[in-house]
Amino acid sequence: MVATSCFAERLTRHVPLSDAEKTALARLEENPRKVKRGAMIQRVNDTVTELFVLREGRVMSFVILPDGSRQILRVYFPGDFIGSASTIYSRAPESLVALSDAVVCPFDKHALRRLLEDYPRVAALLFLLSNAERVSMTDRLASLGRTSAKARVAAFLLDMFDRLRVTDDSITDSFDLKLTQEEIGDSIGLTSVHVNRMIRQMEQEGLISRSNGRITLLDIDRLEDIGHYTNRHTDMDLDWVPIG
């Protein structure tokens, strides 16, 4: 068994967990699997037998649209539970691919049932994170239809920044993006050329700076205003979560 669980560490950021809960979550990470950048972890319409916890690297979920273009649905970071959308279907509603060399921890889908039966507070936290993810995706959907290209890029950068800060206290104003401009574009409905133009414009306006793939947010308040952005990863109401 792994000594620690990155998934438990993620949940502990919201509610302190008991040793028994941490041990149960660690069991989900007993069989880490290394995957190379670009490796397909799951294909859409595959029969779903496994869910995943991401221990290292980055993974994305996506679908291919009728015109052949790609829509990236979610970028996952270490500590994320991957597959909440697959818990309610027998066939995968999305594909999963490694954005970088990564370590995923697959576990049998039925292990989730046992976990939730024995540890209802963990079930409550999974429910919380799933809904936070849904609200964040709803924000992005509204942005695709109603905001400018500059607003979409600003909101996307802020969302990546805030999600990384959930589990990394060392992040203050800069972070490693580790995404190509094409991948950013496929997340927010823009071409890579348009993404490049917007990022250059933000640099010229003193909103961000770039160095060796690292993004520094120079004026977060202005970026939030431009992106019509709300941080959905903080200030959660946890009063209803069962007491351990």
C-alpha positions in Angstrom: 0.0 0.0 0.0 1.2 3.5 -0.7 2.5 5.3 2.4 0.3 8.3 1.7 -2.6 9.1 -0.6 -2.5 12.2 -2.8 -6.3 11.9 -3.1 -6.6 12.0 0.7 -4.3 14.9 0.8 -6.5 16.7 -1.6 -9.7 16.0 0.4 -8.0 17.0 3.7 -7.7 20.5 2.3 -11.4 20.7 2.8 -12.1 18.5 5.8 -9.8 16.7 8.2 -9.9 13.0 7.6 -9.6 10.2 10.1 -6.7 7.6 9.8 -9.3 5.0 8.7 -10.5 7.3 5.9 -7.0 8.0 4.8 -6.1 4.3 4.8 -9.2 3.5 2.8 -8.4 6.2 0.2 -4.8 4.9 0.0 -6.1 1.5 -1.1 -7.3 3.2 -4.2 -3.7 4.0 -5.1 -2.1 0.6 -4.5 -1.4 -0.1 -8.1 0.2 3.0 -9.7 0.6 2.8 -13.5 3.1 5.0 -15.4 1.9 6.4 -18.7 3.8 8.4 -21.3 2.7 11.8 -22.7 0.1 11.2 -25.4 -0.8 7.8 -24.2 -4.6 7.0 -24.3 -5.8 5.9 -20.9 -9.5 5.5 -21.9 -11.4 5.9 -25.1 -14.9 7.2 -25.5 -17.5 4.4 -25.5 -15.0 1.9 -23.9 -16.7 -0.3 -21.3 -15.9 1.3 -18.0 -14.3 -1.0 -15.5 -11.8 1.3 -13.8 -11.7 4.8 -12.3 -8.5 6.7 -11.6 -6.6 8.9 -9.1 -3.9 11.0 -10.7 -0.7 10.9 -8.6 1.8 12.6 -11.0 1.6 14.6 -14.2 -1.4 15.9 -16.1 -4.2 14.2 -17.9 -7.1 15.6 -20.0 -10.6 14.4 -20.8 -11.9 15.2 -24.3 -14.4 14.4 -27.0 -14.2 14.6 -30.8 -16.9 16.7 -32.3 -18.8 15.8 -35.6 -16.5 18.2 -37.6 -13.4 16.3 -36.4 -12.3 19.0 -34.0 -11.4 18.3 -30.4 -13.1 19.7 -27.3 -11.0 19.4 -24.1 -13.4 19.1 -21.2 -11.1 19.0 -18.2 -7.4 19.1 -17.3 -6.6 17.0 -14.3 -3.8 17.6 -11.7 -2.2 15.4 -9.1 -4.7 14.5 -6.4 -7.7 14.6 -8.7 -10.2 11.9 -9.0 -10.7 11.0 -12.7 -13.8 9.4 -13.9 -16.7 10.9 -12.0 -18.6 11.1 -15.3 -18.0 7.4 -15.8 -19.5 6.4 -12.5 -23.1 6.6 -13.9 -22.5 5.0 -17.3 -21.3 1.5 -18.4 -19.5 3.1 -21.4 -17.1 6.0 -21.1 -18.7 9.4 -22.1 -15.2 10.9 -22.8 -11.6 9.9 -23.7 -8.7 10.3 -21.4 -5.1 11.0 -22.5 -1.9 11.9 -20.7 -0.8 15.5 -21.3 2.6 14.7 -19.8 4.4 11.7 -18.5 2.1 10.7 -15.6 1.3 8.2 -12.9 -2.3 7.2 -12.6 -3.8 4.8 -10.0 -6.6 2.7 -11.5 -9.0 1.0 -9.2 -12.1 -1.2 -9.9 -15.2 0.8 -10.2 -17.0 -1.4 -7.7 -14.4 -0.4 -5.1 -16.0 3.0 -5.0 -19.3 1.4 -3.8 -17.5 -0.2 -0.9 -15.7 3.0 0.0 -18.9 5.0 0.0 -20.8 2.4 2.1 -18.1 2.4 4.8 -17.1 6.1 4.7 -20.1 8.3 4.1 -18.1 11.5 4.7 -15.8 10.6 1.8 -19.0 10.2 -0.3 -20.0 13.7 0.8 -16.6 15.1 -0.2 -16.8 13.4 -3.6 -20.2 14.9 -4.1 -18.8 18.3 -3.2 -15.9 18.1 -5.6 -18.1 16.7 -8.4 -20.4 19.6 -8.1 -17.6 22.2 -7.9 -16.3 20.7 -11.1 -19.8 20.9 -12.7 -20.2 24.6 -11.7 -16.7 25.4 -13.0 -17.5 23.7 -16.3 -20.8 25.6 -16.5 -18.9 28.8 -16.1 -16.7 27.8 -19.0 -19.7 26.9 -21.1 -21.3 30.3 -20.5 -18.0 31.9 -21.4 -17.7 30.1 -24.7 -21.0 31.5 -25.9 -20.9 35.0 -24.3 -17.4 36.4 -23.9 -14.5 37.6 -26.0 -11.4 35.6 -26.8 -9.4 37.6 -24.4 -11.9 37.0 -21.6 -11.8 33.2 -22.3 -8.0 33.1 -22.1 -8.0 35.2 -18.9 -10.6 33.0 -17.2 -8.8 29.8 -18.3 -5.4 30.9 -16.9 -7.0 31.9 -13.7 -8.8 28.6 -13.4 -5.6 26.6 -13.9 -3.8 28.9 -11.4 -6.5 28.5 -8.7 -6.8 24.7 -9.2 -3.1 24.2 -8.8 -3.1 26.3 -5.7 -5.6 24.0 -4.0 -2.8 21.4 -3.4 0.4 23.5 -3.7 0.9 26.2 -1.1 4.1 27.4 -2.8 2.2 28.9 -5.7 1.7 32.6 -5.2 1.5 34.4 -8.6 3.2 32.1 -11.1 2.8 28.5 -12.3 3.9 26.0 -14.9 1.2 25.9 -17.5 2.5 22.8 -19.4 -0.1 23.2 -22.1 0.4 24.0 -25.7 -1.6 26.9 -27.3 -3.5 24.3 -29.3 -4.6 22.6 -26.1 -5.6 25.9 -24.5 -7.6 26.6 -27.7 -9.3 23.2 -27.7 -10.4 23.9 -24.1 -12.0 27.3 -24.8 -13.1 27.1 -28.4 -10.3 29.1 -30.1 -7.6 28.4 -32.7 -4.0 28.2 -31.5 -3.3 31.4 -33.5 -6.0 33.3 -31.7 -4.7 32.0 -28.3 -1.2 33.2 -29.2 -2.5 36.6 -30.2 -4.4 37.0 -26.9 -1.5 35.9 -24.7 0.8 38.4 -26.5 -1.7 41.1 -26.0 -1.9 40.3 -22.3 1.9 40.5 -22.1 1.9 43.9 -23.8 -0.7 45.2 -21.4 1.3 44.0 -18.4 -1.3 41.5 -17.3 1.0 38.4 -17.5 4.6 37.5 -18.3 6.1 34.2 -19.6 9.4 32.5 -19.1 10.4 29.0 -20.0 6.7 27.8 -20.0 6.0 29.5 -16.7 3.2 32.0 -16.5 3.2 34.9 -14.0 0.0 36.7 -13.3 1.0 40.3 -12.8 -2.5 41.8 -12.2 -4.9 39.2 -11.0 -7.7 41.7 -10.2 -7.7 43.0 -13.8 -7.6 39.5 -15.2 -10.6 38.5 -13.0 -12.4 41.5 -14.3 -11.6 40.8 -18.0 -12.4 37.1 -17.6 -15.7 37.7 -15.6 -14.1 35.1 -13.4 -15.2 33.6 -10.1 -13.0 31.3 -8.2 -15.0 28.1 -7.6 -12.3 26.4 -5.6 -12.5 28.3 -2.4 -15.2 29.5 0.1 -17.1 26.3 -0.1 -20.0 25.7 2.4 -19.0 22.6 4.3 -21.4 22.9 7.2 -23.5 20.0 5.8 -20.6 17.5 5.5 -21.0 14.6 8.1 -18.8 14.9 11.2 -16.1 12.3 11.4 
